């Protein structure tokens, strides 16, 4: 089925997917996450979603490029062997494919993101 020419995301109108992503491992505290998959391209190569995470730290491994707009919260993202990056509400950034490092969620976070899976 073809997507319409414009896809509008309602505020998390679809059922959430609860549970950690396979490539994200808890390393401090007991953070939790939810995802709301709002869009999948017709060829399934691009996906867009809402993501919510609670305080704590994950070690993440990215096998796809991701565009992020952080709507709420504070996070310290530190690449393995690299310098920490502090991001907060209103920040927009890209995580490159192959990223490995920690996401320390300091305040409950909500992001909208797009990522390429193929």
C-alpha positions in Angstrom: 0.0 0.0 0.0 1.4 3.4 -1.0 1.8 6.1 1.7 -0.1 9.3 1.2 1.9 12.3 -0.2 2.1 13.8 3.3 2.2 11.9 6.6 1.2 13.9 9.7 2.2 12.5 13.0 -0.4 12.8 15.7 0.9 12.9 19.2 1.8 9.3 19.7 -1.5 8.1 18.2 -0.4 4.5 17.6 0.1 1.8 20.1 3.5 2.0 21.9 6.1 -0.7 21.6 7.5 -1.2 25.1 10.8 -2.8 26.0 14.4 -2.0 25.2 15.8 -2.1 21.7 18.0 -5.2 21.2 21.1 -3.0 20.6 20.6 -1.0 23.8 21.9 -2.5 27.0 21.3 -1.0 30.5 24.5 -0.1 32.2 23.4 2.1 35.1 20.0 2.5 36.8 16.8 0.9 35.5 15.9 3.1 32.4 12.9 2.1 30.3 11.8 3.0 26.8 8.7 3.2 24.6 8.5 3.7 20.9 5.6 4.7 18.7 6.3 3.8 15.0 4.4 6.5 13.1 5.8 6.0 9.6 7.4 3.3 7.4 8.4 4.2 3.8 6.8 2.1 1.0 10.2 0.3 0.5 10.6 -0.1 4.3 14.0 1.7 4.2 13.0 4.7 6.3 11.1 4.8 9.5 10.0 7.6 11.8 8.9 7.3 15.4 8.5 8.9 18.8 10.8 7.5 21.5 10.5 8.0 25.2 13.2 7.1 27.8 13.3 7.3 31.5 16.4 8.2 33.6 19.4 5.8 33.6 22.1 4.9 31.2 22.2 2.6 28.2 25.1 1.5 26.0 23.8 1.8 22.5 25.1 0.4 19.2 23.7 1.9 16.0 23.4 -0.1 12.8 21.6 2.7 11.0 21.8 6.5 10.7 19.3 8.5 12.8 18.0 12.1 12.8 16.8 13.2 16.2 14.8 16.2 17.4 14.7 16.1 21.2 11.4 17.5 22.5 11.8 17.0 26.2 14.5 16.0 28.6 18.3 16.0 29.1 20.7 13.4 27.8 24.5 13.0 27.8 25.6 11.1 24.7 29.2 9.8 24.9 30.8 7.8 22.0 33.1 5.0 23.2 36.5 6.7 23.7 35.1 10.1 22.9 33.9 13.3 24.5 30.4 13.7 26.0 27.7 15.7 24.2 25.0 17.3 26.3 21.6 17.6 24.5 18.4 19.0 25.8 14.9 20.0 24.9 14.8 21.6 21.4 18.1 20.2 20.2 18.4 18.5 16.8 21.2 16.1 15.9 22.3 13.1 13.9 23.7 9.8 15.2 25.9 8.1 12.5 25.6 4.5 11.6 28.2 2.6 13.6 27.9 4.7 16.7 28.8 2.9 19.9 28.5 4.6 23.2 26.3 5.6 26.1 23.1 7.6 26.4 22.8 8.9 30.0 19.2 10.0 30.3 19.2 12.6 33.1 15.6 13.7 32.7 12.8 11.8 31.1 13.3 12.3 27.4 10.9 12.4 24.4 12.3 12.5 20.8 10.9 12.3 17.4 13.3 10.5 15.0 13.8 9.3 11.5 16.2 6.5 10.6 17.4 4.6 7.6 17.3 0.9 8.0 18.4 -0.3 4.5 
